[in-house]
Amino acid sequence: MEHLSFLVDILVLLSAAVVFVYLSRRLRTSPVLGYLVAGILVGPQVFGLIDTVEDKRPLAELGVVFLLFSIGLELSFRRLASMRVEVFGLGSAQVLVTGTVLTGILWALGVNLTAAAVIGFGISLSSTAMVLQVLSERGELSSRMGRTAFSILLLQDIAIVPLLALLPLLGGAQGGATDWTAVGISVATAVGALAAILLVGRYLLQPLFKAVAGLRTQEVFIAIILLSVLGTAWATEQVGLSMTLGAFLAGLMLAETEFRHQIEVDIRPFQGLLMGLFFMTIGMSLELKFVGEHILAVVGLTAALLVLKAAIIFALVRWLMGLTTTLSLRVGLILAQGGEFALVLVAVAVRDDLVPNSVSQLMLAVVTLSMAATPFLAILGRWLGTRLERSMAIGLAALEQENLDLVDHVVIAGFGRSGQTIARIAETHRIPYVVLDLNPARVEEGRSRGLPIFYGDASRPELLWGVGIDRARAFVSSIDEDPAKVTQLVGLLHRRLPEIKILVRARDATHAAALQRAGAEAAVPDVLVSSLHLARSMVTAFDLPPTDMADLIAEFQKERA
């Protein structure tokens, strides 16, 4: 009764998932860890409730396919084009630099160059499934840190294609001849097929979905979703590309259609269950006996991998993208692990006798352990980032002491483009000023130039009093905070210090009106300023007398009242 055996396996997996994910939620840890622990316990290494892993792996890998499809839905070709610097610049640099450094270290340790290159570039790839799952759980996929991490992961998913194509070259280098023509043909075929998939998908998928949606039958609609995801994944795999890349392209092609939100809702149950199965198969694949026999080597190599990879990614993100030290550190830590593509690459290399089986087992243990550490790396990154930001914040007593002599000055909240312009104008007119900003990089750069800028939240009254707000002539806010929070701060300052001039950048005309009711002397919406500057330039272009900006703003606000 083979079908009953398969049913028993499914029941075991579902039971383990329910129990351990429930426990992980109660313990306030990532469900990914619950899935991993469940896989280890029910697998052949511990209780042996499931004795074969390989027949579950193809189904489990569909979890990553659906995950990448969902990510593609959240993007679009337009947004992807806007991320080209992060994807192709930062992502390419990460794979090349990390892979080269790791290859060099392994070669220096005595691993032959071919195996060192396969392993080095293999573990330069992070775990797309782990990282995106953790970012999604923490609500950070759309944050600056999340977008940067995703850009690197996307390039890594693309990079697996040339890396797999290069394996025959390495085999040829060991065995003698290399068929360059065959490799060139396979690469050209992959590129051509990718272009064909994009064209067909772009001009076929939307009309197809419109036709199916017109039937108003949910079963058929879900079927066409599954057909789109799995069909594109299958097509890309047939030409040597990864299934995940095909699923991501399918998501991109549907991202700009009116069906996107309904697709997201319908696909979520499939994604969640299959992702859980994927992580459980990772846990079941871990050979605990091998890990126990080589525990020191596994732990030492895992720690070395995490530290080295995090350091390289931190440096690249900080240098190439100019992100803050805090964000660069968090990106480096959350991408420090090895990933599922490393396991694929090494499996192929073992099959082609490029990497010894003993080395591959050690790498499997290191990569799996590093993947299991991902939720903890995310927590560590946030904790270290908070500590780093606090270390840059000057103490309240020291802040008061340093600004003790300031009188009739301007307190500037925020040192973005608007804040920097205000500060330059204040310097030009010899108006004393002090700045509060929450961006550590801007604070560090400003203080290196000798500017009176301090790390701190300008919405906190005690910090404002620390920079002498009670002795200041004006308070200028250019921060892009929650409108209600800014309005509340303006009301507080107006009540406590009725003589101070309060000038605020507003989010829109409605927010500007609320700020003026709260006590702001001037509240200028972002859009208004740029529009009026354009209008004044238009008047000047017709050789008419220039219009005063203050008169324009006053007239506009009078009309809006």
Buried (B, 14 or more C-beta within 10 A) or exposed (E): EEEEEEEEBBEBBEEBBEBBBEBBEEEEBBBBBBBBBBBBBBBBBEEEBBEEBEEBBEEBBBBBBBBBBBBBBBBBBEEBEEBEEBBBBBBBBBBEBBBBBBBBBBBEEEBBBBBBBBBBBBBBBBBBBBBBBBBBBBEBBEBBBBBBBBBBBBBBBBBBBEBBBBBBBBBBEBEEEBEEEEBEEBBEEBEEBBEEBBEEBBEEBBEEBEEBBEEEEEEEBBEBBEEBBBBBBEBBBEBBBBBBBBBBBBBBBBBBBEBBEBBBEBBEEBBBBBBBBBBBBBBBBBBEEBBEEBEEEBBEBBBEBBEBBBBBBBEBBBEBBEBBBBBBBBBBBBBBBBBBBBBBBBBBBBEBEBBBEEBBBBBBBBBBBBBBBBBBBBBBBBEBBEEBBEEBBBEBEEBBEBBEEBEEBBBBBBBBEBBBEBBEEBEEEEBBBBBBBBBBBBBBEBBEEEBBBBBBBBBEEEBBBBBBBEBBBBBBBBBEBEBEEBBEBBBBBBEEBEEBBBBBBBBEBEBBBBBBEBBBBBBBBBEBBEEBEEBBEEBEEEEEEEBEBEEBBEEBBEEEE
